[in-house]
Amino acid sequence: MAKLTPYIMSEDARAQADFYIQALGGEILSVMTHGQLPDASEANKDKVMHLSMVAGGVGLFLCDFGFGTISHGNNVHLSLEFESEAEAREAFEKLSEGGRVGHPLERAFWGSLFGQVEDKFGILWMISTEAAQAEA
């Protein structure tokens, strides 16, 4: 069986990881820099080659993208489903800081809360609650 872990190419992996920890809770598990590689260039020695973290109970990988320009698209969204309305509202509010709300967090016709936000790093998030757990 496979395990899916989102891998985010970043312009500043450390800052982005810190933002997600503040917004969703969690921790950085490990960081490997280019400086740890043999023959690393001085210019890239502090750049993140691989960062492993947990945010909101979900494993994520990040790295400082060094192979051209990052292009933000709309073809991938990260979906977080929370057990409580309070948790969903808090995550939505914090991820919205400096970002753009695509769809406000509100009750959907299927019974759960649902909203979409693009965070300040260009990552698209879908925030929801479990339909059976949605509070009236």
Secondary structure, DSSP 8 states (H G I E B T S, - for coil): ------EEEESSHHHHHHHHHHHH-EEEEEEEEGGGSTT--GGGTTSEEEEEEEETTEEEEEEE--SS-----SS--EEEEESSHHHHHHHHHHHHTTSEEEEEEEE-TTSSEEEEEE-TTS-EEEEEE-GGG---
